[in-house]
Amino acid sequence: MSGFDRTAEYVSHHSEEEGKKMRKTIWVIFWVLLAVTTVEVSLGLVWKEMGLAWNFVKITFLVLTLVKAYYIVAYYMHLKHEYKNFIYMVALPYIVLIVYLIVMLLVEGVYINEVDVLK
């Protein structure tokens, strides 16, 4: 019965020092996400006045969105500290669907130029 008593393990992983460290990490991630969101909103409001190319703005939005998605999934959904196989198991369906979406967009994009829709 004593093999099931995990109080010492719980206490070692849930000490006040660990709590302070985790709260600090959460606040750092919050400020990073806030900064990325602020850059996105600001860029969306002033990109024309700054004379930036639309393709540059689109790529910047995509990169910043991927950065935000990483931080949200890794820290707030706690995948950063999981086993690698579990991370791959969660990420693989999304990767497959993204590849499928890209292939379908390319196939349909090429096909739409070959067919005259107005006939």
DASUL-V994824 format. One record per helix or strand. SS is the DSSP state (H for helix, E for strand). FROM is the first residue (numbers start at 1). TO is the last residue. If there is no record, write none. Layout:
SS_FROM_TO, SS_FROM_TO
//
This chain:
H_2_4, H_7_13, H_16_46, H_54_76, H_84_114
//
